Amino acid sequence: MRKTMLLIALAVCMGASAQLRINFGSDSPSSKLKMAESAITNLYVDTVNEKKLVEDAIRGMLKELDPHSTYATAEEVKSMNEPLQGNFEGIGVQFNMVDDTLLVIQPVVNGPSEKVGIVAGDRIVTVNDTSIAGVKMSRTDIMKRLRGPKGTKVNLGIVRRGVKDMLHFTVRRDKIPVHTINAAYMIRPGIGYIRIESFGATTYKEFMEKAQMLREKGMKDLVLDLQDNGGGYLQAAVDLADEFLEKGDLIVYTEGRAVRRMGYNAHGGGIMADGKVVVLVNELTASAAEIVSGAIQDHDRGIIVGRRTFGKGLVQRPIEFNDGSMIRLTVAHYYTPSGRCIQKPYKKGEQDEYAQDFENRLKHGELTNRDSIHFNDSLRYYTLRKHRLVYGGGAIMPDEFVPLDTLQYTRYHRSLAAKSIVVNASLKYIDKERKSLKNRYSTFEQFAQAYEVPQSLIDGIVEEGKKQDIKPKDDDELQRTIVVLRYQLKALVARDLWDMNEYFRIFNEHSDIVKEGLRQIQM
């Protein structure tokens, strides 16, 4: 091949104005693509990056297909897989950035950092003698320095409140578990609540542990919160749905042009085979989360509460390359037990329009008014036990619609949040007051009952907003914003003193979707 290309190059030099015709003996489209790449690599006037050239060509081809067929580099593949695989290798801390400094929110229990004495509130300022504080280093670059193969060591320089000199720790990296369940607790007597963030390799095991724990606390009915759940592994969704359904019930099936229909059925006898079930969804509930929602709805096993889901019903098959990069190619569609296709409509190659779906829904009133949603009669389907009317055409439409409250989150509040003013104020407050708060509230129950957000914290947020030219349009907007800020800040403080479970125990008491879910389950 190289010899052939050198001869072609020589011909071009001898007669640059003549038309060049290359023929490798095949008229197939793939040969044409190879010829183009070879010609550019060997003949183009300037030096080209052959690897990038090929990657761009792959991305270009995939862009003309559906919105979910993608190419990822080896590094991107590793980053995408970590949240789903159940662990990564690192030092084991939850952190956030405050004033260009890494602030430890919580060390992972029994993780490598906790074992050497790193505590919540510590500031990591150096990693292996390289400063990461006050140097505008990106979060991604910081994580690269903290993560590494299990067993390797990393030297950390830490500033601790109340300690004059910098502290030095050597941490031996280890596997750090990644949990996909944010919260699990008894939200009301007899009613459990479980929130699943994504469907990963450990989701089913986590769910069984949490469900068993809640059963032991008296759970009869369950609120399953799948809001903002972007999906994940198909098998994790199938295993979870199995715990709710009767033996033989179809959970989901997949089918594509070159892929035969494949169905997944329940084994029966699951931990949630009885009792009432309410599933909470919204416009960011997608893929595997829609499989679970659709199966529960189609078999009349529970009530779906919230807003129409995202509508991601395309099945991707990973195609790996030798360098670790990967194509995730769409090969089939997901269908609910009644035969509804979960995937919402799209036009091939028009990915920008697809990405604007949320804005379009908001503009057309769908997120705030159920009557604005219209379905064609050809999309009618019926549930399998009670024969209730449901619609296809993409996504899962809830049985009980809960509008997005656009008045609750004011323009002023959204502007403060967008500039991270609320989160940063919370982090600085908890950093300063952590010890006194821990002394005052030894349990979350004491905190939930007695703690009130200090007015000084609210005033500080308002003042910081003014400094960044963010102001309410009138006193009414200010007061409505303060109401939301008080419970939002209380939830954030609870998160940093305990964990995400406690965050949702505060936040859910103010959620319209959670309130409606509880109302449905208590009927």
C-alpha positions as CSV (number, residue, x, y, z in Angstrom):
1,M,0.0,0.0,0.0
2,R,2.8,2.4,0.9
3,K,4.6,1.7,-2.4
4,T,1.3,2.4,-4.3
5,M,0.8,5.7,-2.5
6,L,4.4,6.8,-3.2
7,L,3.8,6.2,-6.9
8,I,0.7,8.2,-6.7
9,A,2.5,11.0,-5.0
10,L,5.2,10.9,-7.7
11,A,2.5,11.1,-10.4
12,V,1.0,14.2,-8.7
13,C,4.4,15.9,-8.5
14,M,4.9,15.2,-12.2
15,G,1.6,16.6,-13.3
16,A,-0.2,18.5,-10.5
17,S,-2.8,19.9,-12.9
18,A,-3.9,16.5,-14.1
19,Q,-6.9,14.8,-12.6
20,L,-5.9,12.0,-10.2
21,R,-7.9,8.8,-10.3
22,I,-7.3,6.1,-7.6
23,N,-8.6,2.6,-8.0
24,F,-8.0,-0.1,-5.5
25,G,-10.1,-2.6,-7.4
26,S,-13.3,-2.3,-5.5
27,D,-16.4,0.0,-5.8
28,S,-17.7,-0.6,-2.3
29,P,-18.4,2.4,-0.1
30,S,-15.9,1.2,2.5
31,S,-13.1,1.0,-0.1
32,K,-14.0,4.6,-1.1
33,L,-13.6,5.7,2.5
34,K,-10.2,3.9,2.9
35,M,-9.0,5.5,-0.4
36,A,-10.0,9.0,0.8
37,E,-8.2,8.5,4.2
38,S,-5.1,7.2,2.5
39,A,-5.0,10.0,-0.1
40,I,-5.4,12.7,2.6
41,T,-2.8,11.1,4.9
42,N,-0.2,10.7,2.1
43,L,-0.9,13.5,-0.3
44,Y,-2.4,16.4,1.6
45,V,-0.3,19.6,1.4
46,D,0.1,19.9,5.2
47,T,0.9,17.3,7.9
48,V,-2.3,15.7,9.3
49,N,-3.0,13.7,12.4
50,E,-4.1,10.4,11.0
51,K,-5.7,9.2,14.2
52,K,-7.8,12.4,14.6
53,L,-8.7,12.2,10.9
54,V,-10.2,8.7,11.3
55,E,-11.9,9.6,14.6
56,D,-13.5,12.7,13.0
57,A,-14.7,10.5,10.1
58,I,-16.3,8.1,12.5
59,R,-18.0,10.9,14.4
60,G,-19.2,12.4,11.1
61,M,-20.8,9.1,10.0
62,L,-22.5,8.6,13.4
63,K,-23.8,12.1,13.4
64,E,-26.0,11.3,10.4
65,L,-27.7,8.5,12.3
66,D,-29.7,8.6,15.5
67,P,-28.8,10.9,18.5
68,H,-27.5,8.1,20.6
69,S,-25.0,6.4,18.3
70,T,-21.7,7.8,19.5
71,Y,-17.9,7.4,19.4
72,A,-15.7,7.7,22.5
73,T,-12.0,7.7,23.0
74,A,-10.4,5.2,25.4
75,E,-10.3,7.9,28.1
76,E,-13.9,8.9,27.5
77,V,-15.0,5.2,27.7
78,K,-13.3,4.8,31.1
79,S,-14.9,8.0,32.4
80,M,-18.4,7.0,31.1
81,N,-18.2,3.4,32.5
82,E,-17.0,4.3,36.0
83,P,-20.3,5.5,37.4
84,L,-22.0,2.3,36.2
85,Q,-19.4,-0.3,37.0
86,G,-19.8,0.2,40.8
87,N,-16.3,1.4,41.6
88,F,-13.3,3.4,40.6
89,E,-9.7,3.6,42.0
90,G,-8.8,6.7,44.0
91,I,-8.4,8.2,47.5
92,G,-12.1,8.1,48.5
93,V,-13.4,11.6,49.2
94,Q,-16.5,13.5,48.3
95,F,-15.4,17.1,47.5
96,N,-16.4,20.4,46.0
97,M,-14.4,23.4,44.9
98,V,-14.7,26.6,47.0
99,D,-12.7,29.7,45.9
100,D,-10.4,27.5,43.7
101,T,-9.7,25.2,46.6
102,L,-10.7,21.5,47.0
103,L,-12.9,21.2,50.1
104,V,-13.5,17.7,51.4
105,I,-17.2,17.2,52.0
106,Q,-17.0,13.7,53.4
107,P,-14.4,11.0,53.3
108,V,-15.8,7.6,52.1
109,V,-16.5,5.5,55.2
110,N,-13.6,3.0,55.7
111,G,-12.0,4.4,52.5
112,P,-8.3,5.2,52.1
113,S,-8.5,8.8,53.1
114,E,-10.5,8.2,56.2
115,K,-8.1,5.5,57.3
116,V,-5.1,7.9,57.4
117,G,-7.1,10.6,59.2
118,I,-8.5,13.0,56.6
119,V,-11.7,14.5,57.8
120,A,-14.7,16.6,56.5
121,G,-13.7,20.2,56.1
122,D,-10.0,19.5,55.2
123,R,-8.7,21.4,52.2
124,I,-6.4,19.5,49.8
125,V,-3.9,22.1,48.5
126,T,-1.1,20.0,47.1
127,V,-0.9,16.6,45.4
128,N,2.6,15.1,45.1
129,D,4.1,18.6,45.8
130,T,2.0,20.1,42.9
131,S,-0.2,23.0,44.1
132,I,-3.9,22.5,43.1
133,A,-5.3,25.4,45.2
134,G,-5.7,28.9,43.7
135,V,-4.3,28.0,40.3
136,K,-7.6,27.7,38.4
137,M,-7.1,24.0,37.8
138,S,-10.1,22.2,36.3
139,R,-12.0,19.7,38.3
140,T,-11.1,17.1,35.7
141,D,-7.4,17.7,36.1
142,I,-7.6,17.5,39.8
143,M,-9.4,14.2,39.7
144,K,-6.7,12.8,37.3
145,R,-4.2,13.6,40.0
146,L,-6.1,12.1,42.8
147,R,-7.2,8.9,41.0
148,G,-4.8,6.1,40.1
149,P,-4.3,2.3,40.2
150,K,-5.1,0.5,43.3
151,G,-2.1,0.2,45.6
152,T,-0.3,3.3,44.4
153,K,0.5,6.1,46.8
154,V,-0.2,9.8,46.6
155,N,1.1,12.5,48.9
156,L,-1.4,15.2,50.0
157,G,-0.8,18.5,51.6
158,I,-3.8,19.5,53.7
159,V,-4.9,22.7,55.4
160,R,-7.2,22.1,58.4
161,R,-9.3,24.7,60.2
162,G,-7.7,25.5,63.6
163,V,-4.3,23.9,62.7
164,K,-1.5,26.4,62.0
165,D,0.8,24.3,59.8
166,M,0.0,22.3,56.7
167,L,-0.6,18.6,57.4
168,H,0.9,15.9,55.2
169,F,-0.8,12.6,54.4
170,T,0.3,9.6,52.3
171,V,-2.8,7.8,50.9
172,R,-2.7,4.4,49.3
173,R,-5.3,4.4,46.6
174,D,-7.9,1.7,46.6
175,K,-11.2,0.7,44.9
176,I,-13.9,3.2,45.9
177,P,-17.5,2.0,45.7
178,V,-19.9,4.0,43.6
179,H,-23.5,3.8,44.9
180,T,-26.5,4.3,42.6
181,I,-29.1,4.7,45.3
182,N,-29.2,8.2,46.7
183,A,-31.7,7.7,49.5
184,A,-33.7,5.0,51.2
185,Y,-35.9,5.7,54.3
186,M,-39.3,5.4,55.8
187,I,-41.0,8.5,54.4
188,R,-44.3,7.8,56.3
189,P,-45.4,5.0,58.6
190,G,-45.7,1.9,56.5
191,I,-44.4,3.7,53.4
192,G,-40.8,3.3,52.2
193,Y,-38.9,5.6,49.8
194,I,-36.0,4.6,47.5
195,R,-34.4,7.0,45.0
196,I,-32.2,5.5,42.3
197,E,-29.8,7.8,40.5
198,S,-28.8,5.4,37.7
199,F,-28.8,1.7,36.8
200,G,-25.4,0.3,37.3
201,A,-23.7,-3.0,38.0
202,T,-24.5,-2.8,41.7
203,T,-28.0,-1.3,41.5
204,Y,-30.0,-4.5,42.0
205,K,-27.8,-5.6,45.0
206,E,-28.2,-2.1,46.5
207,F,-32.0,-2.1,46.0
208,M,-32.4,-5.5,47.6
209,E,-30.4,-4.4,50.6
210,K,-32.4,-1.2,51.0
211,A,-35.8,-2.8,50.4
212,Q,-35.0,-5.5,53.0
213,M,-33.9,-2.9,55.5
214,L,-37.2,-1.0,54.9
215,R,-39.2,-4.2,55.2
216,E,-37.7,-4.7,58.6
217,K,-38.8,-1.2,59.5
218,G,-42.4,-1.9,58.6
219,M,-42.6,-1.0,54.9
220,K,-45.7,-2.2,53.2
221,D,-45.9,0.2,50.3
222,L,-43.1,1.9,48.3
223,V,-42.4,5.2,46.6
224,L,-39.8,4.4,43.9
225,D,-38.2,7.7,42.8
226,L,-36.7,7.6,39.3
227,Q,-36.7,11.4,38.7
228,D,-33.5,12.6,36.9
229,N,-32.5,8.9,36.4
230,G,-30.7,8.8,33.0
231,G,-30.7,5.0,32.8
232,G,-27.8,2.6,32.4
233,Y,-27.6,-1.1,32.1
234,L,-30.6,-3.0,30.7
235,Q,-30.0,-6.0,32.9
236,A,-30.1,-3.9,36.0
237,A,-33.5,-2.5,35.0
238,V,-34.8,-6.0,34.2
239,D,-33.6,-7.4,37.5
240,L,-35.2,-4.5,39.4
241,A,-38.5,-4.7,37.6
242,D,-38.6,-8.5,38.2
243,E,-39.0,-7.8,42.0
244,F,-42.4,-6.1,41.3
245,L,-44.0,-8.4,38.8
246,E,-45.6,-11.8,38.6
247,K,-44.0,-14.9,37.2
248,G,-44.0,-14.9,33.4
249,D,-44.8,-11.1,33.1
250,L,-43.0,-9.6,30.1
251,I,-40.7,-6.8,31.4
252,V,-39.4,-5.4,28.1
253,Y,-38.4,-6.6,24.6
254,T,-35.9,-5.3,22.1
255,E,-36.0,-5.6,18.3
256,G,-34.1,-4.1,15.4
257,R,-33.5,-4.5,11.6
258,A,-30.6,-6.9,12.1
259,V,-31.4,-8.0,15.7
260,R,-34.1,-10.5,16.4
261,R,-36.8,-9.8,19.0
262,M,-35.6,-10.7,22.5
263,G,-37.9,-10.6,25.5
264,Y,-37.2,-10.5,29.2
265,N,-39.7,-12.1,31.6
266,A,-40.2,-11.9,35.4
267,H,-39.5,-14.9,37.6
268,G,-42.0,-13.9,40.2
269,G,-41.9,-14.0,44.0
270,G,-39.9,-10.7,44.3
271,I,-39.4,-8.6,47.4
272,M,-42.0,-6.1,46.2
273,A,-44.5,-8.6,44.8
274,D,-47.2,-7.1,47.0
275,G,-48.1,-3.7,48.5
276,K,-48.8,-0.5,46.7
277,V,-46.1,1.0,44.4
278,V,-45.8,4.6,43.1
279,V,-43.1,5.5,40.6
280,L,-42.0,9.1,40.4
281,V,-40.7,10.3,37.0
282,N,-39.9,13.5,35.2
283,E,-38.6,14.8,31.8
284,L,-35.0,13.5,32.7
285,T,-36.1,10.0,33.5
286,A,-34.7,7.9,30.6
287,S,-33.7,4.6,29.1
288,A,-33.4,1.8,31.8
289,A,-35.6,4.0,34.2
290,E,-38.3,4.1,31.5
291,I,-38.1,0.3,31.1
292,V,-39.0,-0.1,34.8
293,S,-41.7,2.6,34.7
294,G,-43.2,1.1,31.5
295,A,-43.3,-2.5,32.9
296,I,-44.9,-1.4,36.1
297,Q,-47.5,0.7,34.3
298,D,-48.3,-1.8,31.6
299,H,-48.9,-4.6,34.1
300,D,-51.0,-2.2,36.3
301,R,-48.6,-3.0,39.2
302,G,-48.3,0.7,40.2
303,I,-49.1,4.3,39.5
304,I,-46.7,6.5,37.6
305,V,-46.6,10.1,38.9
306,G,-44.9,13.2,37.5
307,R,-44.2,14.3,34.0
308,R,-43.6,12.6,30.6
309,T,-40.2,10.9,30.6
310,F,-37.3,11.6,28.3
311,G,-38.1,9.0,25.6
312,K,-34.7,7.2,25.2
313,G,-35.7,3.8,23.8
314,L,-32.7,3.0,21.6
315,V,-30.5,0.0,22.3
316,Q,-26.7,0.6,21.8
317,R,-24.2,-2.2,21.2
318,P,-20.6,-1.4,22.2
319,I,-18.1,-2.0,19.4
320,E,-14.6,-1.9,20.9
321,F,-11.4,-1.0,19.1
322,N,-7.9,-2.2,20.0
323,D,-6.9,1.1,21.4
324,G,-9.7,1.1,24.0
325,S,-12.0,3.5,22.1
326,M,-15.5,2.5,21.3
327,I,-18.5,3.0,19.1
328,R,-21.9,2.7,20.8
329,L,-24.1,1.8,17.8
330,T,-27.8,1.7,18.0
331,V,-29.0,-1.7,16.9
332,A,-32.6,-2.0,18.3
333,H,-35.5,-0.3,20.0
334,Y,-37.0,-0.9,23.5
335,Y,-40.7,-1.8,23.7
336,T,-42.8,-2.0,26.8
337,P,-44.9,-5.1,27.5
338,S,-48.0,-3.6,25.7
339,G,-45.9,-3.0,22.6
340,R,-45.2,0.7,23.0
341,C,-41.9,2.0,21.6
342,I,-40.1,4.1,24.3
343,Q,-38.1,6.1,21.8
344,K,-39.4,9.6,21.0
345,P,-39.4,10.7,17.4
346,Y,-36.3,12.2,15.9
347,K,-34.9,13.1,12.5
348,K,-31.6,11.6,11.5
349,G,-28.7,14.0,11.6
350,E,-30.7,16.7,13.4
351,Q,-29.2,16.3,16.8
352,D,-29.4,19.9,17.8
353,E,-33.1,19.9,17.6
354,Y,-33.2,16.6,19.6
355,A,-31.1,18.2,22.3
356,Q,-33.6,21.2,22.5
357,D,-36.4,18.9,23.5
358,F,-36.7,20.2,27.1
359,E,-36.9,23.8,25.9
360,N,-39.5,22.8,23.3
361,R,-41.6,21.1,25.9
362,L,-41.5,24.1,28.1
363,K,-42.3,26.5,25.3
364,H,-45.3,24.4,24.2
365,G,-46.6,24.2,27.7
366,E,-46.2,20.4,28.1
367,L,-44.3,20.7,31.4
368,T,-46.9,22.9,33.0
369,N,-50.2,21.8,31.5
370,R,-51.2,18.3,30.7
371,D,-53.9,19.4,28.3
372,S,-51.2,20.7,26.0
373,I,-50.1,17.1,25.2
374,H,-51.9,15.5,22.3
375,F,-51.6,12.0,21.0
376,N,-52.7,10.5,17.7
377,D,-55.4,7.8,18.0
378,S,-53.1,5.4,16.2
379,L,-50.8,5.5,19.2
380,R,-53.5,4.0,21.6
381,Y,-52.4,1.1,23.7
382,Y,-54.0,-0.6,26.7
383,T,-52.5,-1.9,30.0
384,L,-52.5,-5.7,30.3
385,R,-54.6,-6.2,33.4
386,K,-57.0,-3.3,33.8
387,H,-57.0,-2.4,30.1
388,R,-56.4,1.3,30.9
389,L,-55.7,3.6,28.0
390,V,-52.0,4.5,27.6
391,Y,-50.2,6.1,24.6
392,G,-47.2,5.2,22.6
393,G,-45.2,7.5,20.4
394,G,-42.2,7.7,22.8
395,A,-41.5,8.1,26.5
396,I,-43.8,7.1,29.4
397,M,-46.7,9.3,30.1
398,P,-47.6,9.4,33.9
399,D,-50.9,8.3,35.2
400,E,-51.0,11.3,37.4
401,F,-49.5,14.5,36.0
402,V,-47.7,17.0,38.2
403,P,-46.9,20.3,36.5
404,L,-43.5,21.9,36.8
405,D,-43.9,24.8,39.2
406,T,-42.2,27.7,37.3
407,L,-43.3,30.2,40.0
408,Q,-41.6,28.3,42.8
409,Y,-38.1,28.7,41.3
410,T,-38.0,32.4,40.4
411,R,-35.7,34.0,37.8
412,Y,-33.8,35.5,40.7
413,H,-33.2,32.1,42.3
414,R,-32.2,30.5,39.0
415,S,-29.6,33.2,38.5
416,L,-28.2,32.8,42.0
417,A,-28.0,29.0,41.4
418,A,-26.4,29.4,38.0
419,K,-23.5,31.4,39.5
420,S,-23.1,28.7,42.2
421,I,-23.8,31.4,44.8
422,V,-26.1,29.3,46.9
423,V,-23.9,26.2,46.9
424,N,-20.8,28.1,47.7
425,A,-22.5,30.0,50.5
426,S,-23.6,26.7,52.0
427,L,-20.1,25.1,51.7
428,K,-18.5,28.1,53.5
429,Y,-21.1,28.1,56.2
430,I,-20.8,24.4,56.9
431,D,-17.0,24.6,56.9
432,K,-17.2,27.3,59.5
433,E,-20.0,25.8,61.6
434,R,-19.5,22.1,61.2
435,K,-18.2,21.4,64.7
436,S,-20.8,23.5,66.5
437,L,-23.6,22.0,64.4
438,K,-22.4,18.5,65.2
439,N,-22.4,19.3,68.9
440,R,-25.9,20.8,68.8
441,Y,-27.5,18.0,66.7
442,S,-26.2,14.6,67.4
443,T,-28.9,13.0,65.3
444,F,-30.5,13.9,62.0
445,E,-34.0,13.7,63.7
446,Q,-32.9,16.5,66.1
447,F,-31.6,18.6,63.2
448,A,-34.7,18.1,61.1
449,Q,-37.0,19.2,63.9
450,A,-35.0,22.1,65.4
451,Y,-32.6,23.5,62.9
452,E,-33.4,26.8,61.2
453,V,-31.3,28.5,58.5
454,P,-29.8,31.6,60.0
455,Q,-30.8,34.9,58.5
456,S,-27.2,35.9,58.1
457,L,-26.7,33.1,55.6
458,I,-29.7,34.3,53.5
459,D,-28.4,37.9,53.8
460,G,-24.9,36.8,52.6
461,I,-26.4,35.2,49.5
462,V,-28.4,38.3,48.7
463,E,-25.4,40.5,49.1
464,E,-23.2,38.3,47.0
465,G,-25.8,38.3,44.3
466,K,-25.7,42.1,44.3
467,K,-22.0,42.1,43.9
468,Q,-22.5,40.0,40.8
469,D,-25.3,42.2,39.6
470,I,-28.0,39.6,40.4
471,K,-31.0,41.3,42.0
472,P,-34.7,40.5,42.4
473,K,-37.1,42.5,40.3
474,D,-39.3,43.3,43.3
475,D,-39.9,42.3,46.9
476,D,-42.4,39.6,46.0
477,E,-39.7,37.8,43.9
478,L,-37.3,38.2,46.8
479,Q,-39.7,36.7,49.4
480,R,-40.7,33.8,47.2
481,T,-37.0,33.1,46.6
482,I,-36.2,33.2,50.3
483,V,-38.8,30.6,51.0
484,V,-37.1,28.1,48.6
485,L,-33.6,29.1,49.8
486,R,-34.5,28.2,53.4
487,Y,-35.4,24.6,52.7
488,Q,-32.8,24.2,50.0
489,L,-30.0,25.4,52.3
490,K,-31.3,23.2,55.2
491,A,-31.1,20.2,52.8
492,L,-27.6,21.1,51.7
493,V,-26.4,21.5,55.3
494,A,-28.0,18.1,56.1
495,R,-26.2,16.5,53.2
496,D,-22.8,17.9,54.3
497,L,-23.3,16.8,57.9
498,W,-24.6,13.4,57.0
499,D,-25.2,12.3,53.4
500,M,-27.5,12.5,50.3
501,N,-30.1,10.4,52.2
502,E,-30.6,13.2,54.7
503,Y,-30.6,15.8,51.9
504,F,-33.6,14.1,50.3
505,R,-35.3,13.6,53.7
506,I,-35.5,17.4,53.9
507,F,-36.0,18.3,50.2
508,N,-38.8,15.7,49.6
509,E,-41.1,17.4,52.1
510,H,-41.2,20.3,49.7
511,S,-41.4,18.4,46.4
512,D,-44.8,18.5,44.6
513,I,-44.1,15.2,42.8
514,V,-43.3,13.4,46.1
515,K,-46.3,14.9,47.7
516,E,-48.6,13.7,44.9
517,G,-46.9,10.3,45.1
518,L,-47.7,10.0,48.8
519,R,-51.3,11.1,48.2
520,Q,-51.8,8.4,45.6
521,I,-50.3,5.7,47.8
522,Q,-52.4,6.8,50.7
523,M,-55.7,6.7,48.8
